[in-house]
Each structure stands twice: as structure tokens, then as C-alpha cells.
Amino acid sequence: MQTYPITTIDPDNSAYVASITTSSQASSAIATGSGMIRISTQGNHVHLAFGSAPTASVTTSFFMPTNSVEFFAFKSGDKIAFIRSASASGDISICAVD
């Protein structure tokens, strides 16, 4: 029998939700006890950068496709910067994972 882990969104931290624009924006610092975060995109792709003072770039930051969900290892207290290159609107949601 194969088992699947259940992911729990950290109830102590609310999700960071923002519109993705053509200028780099950074989230507030994200605390995660597990060292994991969940990022979802809706309506547009996004380029991401992680760090204490990140800046996202459409030419050098890694790409996350439109309408997708990914889990990332993450250093608690860091921020996530995000940007889009296309003209369509879109949103990003970032959650800490327990």
C-alpha cells in the first residue's frame, strides 16, 4: 500500500496574496517551521527570487508557469520577489507549510 503525505498550511500565518505586475515586488518576511512554502499562480506566469532582500528579473529569475502550484524548500524569515513579463493580469499566493 502506498501512502501519501498530507500537506498542512500553517494556520498561524496567513497567506501572502498579491497581484503579479511588471515591476519586481517582494513579499513580507515569511516564517515557516518546516522549511517549506507553497506558491500558486493564477492568470499569469511568474519569475521568482528568494532571499533576505530579493529582486526578481524576467531574464535571470526562475520561471513558474501560469495556473500552477509548487512547493519549495525555504529559509524561514526570507522573502520572495516576483515579476511577470506578459501584459495579462495574474495573482500569486504564498503560504507557509507545517
C-alpha positions in Angstrom: 0.0 0.0 0.0 1.4 3.4 -1.0 0.9 6.3 1.4 0.8 10.0 0.5 1.9 12.8 2.9 -0.7 15.4 3.8 0.4 19.0 3.5 -0.9 21.3 6.1 -0.9 25.1 5.6 0.4 26.8 8.7 -2.7 28.2 10.5 -0.5 30.6 12.5 0.5 32.6 9.4 -2.0 34.0 6.9 -1.3 33.6 3.2 0.5 36.3 1.3 -1.6 37.2 -1.8 -0.7 39.8 -4.4 -1.1 40.8 -8.0 1.8 40.0 -10.2 3.0 43.1 -12.1 5.7 44.0 -14.5 7.8 45.5 -11.6 9.6 43.3 -9.1 7.7 43.1 -5.8 8.8 41.4 -2.6 6.7 39.7 0.0 7.0 40.4 3.7 9.3 38.0 5.6 7.7 34.5 5.8 8.1 32.4 8.9 8.0 28.6 8.4 8.8 26.0 11.0 9.0 23.2 8.4 11.3 25.0 5.9 8.7 24.6 3.2 6.4 27.0 1.4 3.6 26.6 -1.2 3.3 29.0 -4.1 0.4 29.1 -6.5 -0.1 31.3 -9.6 -3.4 32.3 -11.3 -3.8 34.1 -14.6 -0.2 34.6 -15.5 3.3 33.1 -15.2 5.8 34.5 -12.7 9.6 34.8 -12.3 10.7 34.2 -8.6 13.7 35.1 -6.5 14.2 34.1 -2.8 16.4 35.8 -0.2 16.7 38.4 2.5 16.3 41.3 0.0 15.5 39.6 -3.3 14.8 41.3 -6.7 13.1 39.2 -9.4 14.0 39.6 -13.1 12.3 38.3 -16.2 15.7 37.4 -17.6 17.6 35.8 -14.7 15.0 34.6 -12.1 13.5 31.1 -12.4 10.1 30.7 -14.1 6.8 29.3 -12.7 4.0 28.7 -15.2 0.5 30.1 -15.3 -2.1 28.4 -13.0 0.4 26.1 -11.2 1.2 25.1 -7.7 4.8 24.3 -6.4 6.4 23.5 -3.1 9.8 24.9 -2.2 12.4 24.4 0.5 12.7 27.8 2.1 14.7 29.6 4.8 12.4 31.0 7.5 12.4 34.8 7.6 13.4 35.2 3.9 11.2 37.0 1.3 10.1 36.1 -2.2 10.3 38.6 -5.0 8.1 38.1 -8.1 7.5 39.7 -11.5 5.8 38.9 -14.9 6.7 39.8 -18.4 3.4 39.4 -20.1 0.6 42.0 -20.2 -2.1 39.8 -18.8 -3.0 40.2 -15.1 -2.3 37.5 -12.6 -2.1 36.7 -8.9 0.3 34.9 -6.6 -0.4 33.2 -3.3 2.4 32.2 -0.9 1.7 30.0 2.2 4.0 28.6 4.9 3.7 24.8 5.3 3.6 23.0 8.6 
